[in-house]
């Protein structure tokens, strides 16, 4: 389990990963967008890329904001 807090002390990212012995252990990454749009996001990816969680989250945000005019 990984938790990230924002400057106000609120949890803004929560990631849980399967810890069993499987070929590609999955992680589920939860975060919210609370500014001009209220949106809850959950992503799934392989635990072996967990170290890139911030880049993955930022890329998802960029893709979502790309639809906002």
C-alpha positions in Angstrom: 0.0 0.0 0.0 1.2 3.5 -0.9 -0.4 6.7 0.2 0.4 10.3 -0.9 -0.9 13.4 0.9 -1.3 16.8 -0.6 -0.2 20.1 0.9 -3.4 20.4 2.9 -2.8 17.0 4.5 -5.5 15.1 2.5 -4.9 11.8 0.8 -4.8 12.5 -2.9 -3.3 9.2 -4.1 -3.8 5.6 -2.9 -2.2 2.6 -4.5 -2.6 -1.0 -3.5 -0.7 -3.9 -5.1 -1.0 -7.6 -5.0 1.9 -9.1 -3.2 1.6 -12.7 -4.2 3.9 -14.7 -6.5 2.4 -14.2 -9.9 4.1 -13.3 -13.2 2.6 -9.8 -13.4 1.3 -8.7 -9.9 -1.3 -6.0 -10.4 -1.6 -2.6 -8.7 -4.7 -0.4 -8.6 -4.0 3.3 -8.4 -6.7 5.6 -7.1 -6.7 9.4 -7.3 -9.1 12.3 -7.6 -9.4 15.5 -9.5 -11.0 18.1 -7.3 -10.3 21.4 -9.1 -12.6 22.5 -12.0 -13.9 19.0 -12.6 -14.8 16.5 -9.8 -13.6 13.1 -11.0 -12.4 9.9 -9.3 -9.8 7.9 -11.3 -8.6 4.3 -10.9 -5.8 2.9 -13.0 -4.4 -0.7 -13.1 -0.9 -1.6 -14.0 1.9 -4.1 -13.3 3.6 -3.8 -9.8 7.0 -3.7 -11.6 6.3 -0.1 -12.8 5.1 1.1 -9.4 8.2 3.3 -9.1 6.8 5.3 -12.0 3.5 6.0 -10.2 3.8 9.8 -10.4 4.6 9.8 -14.1 1.6 7.5 -14.7 -0.7 9.7 -12.7 0.5 12.9 -14.4 0.1 11.3 -17.9 -3.5 10.3 -17.0 -4.3 13.8 -15.7 -2.8 15.3 -18.9 -5.0 13.0 -21.0 -8.1 13.8 -19.0 -7.5 17.6 -19.1 -6.9 17.3 -22.8 -10.7 16.8 -23.1 -11.5 19.9 -21.0 -12.1 23.1 -22.9 
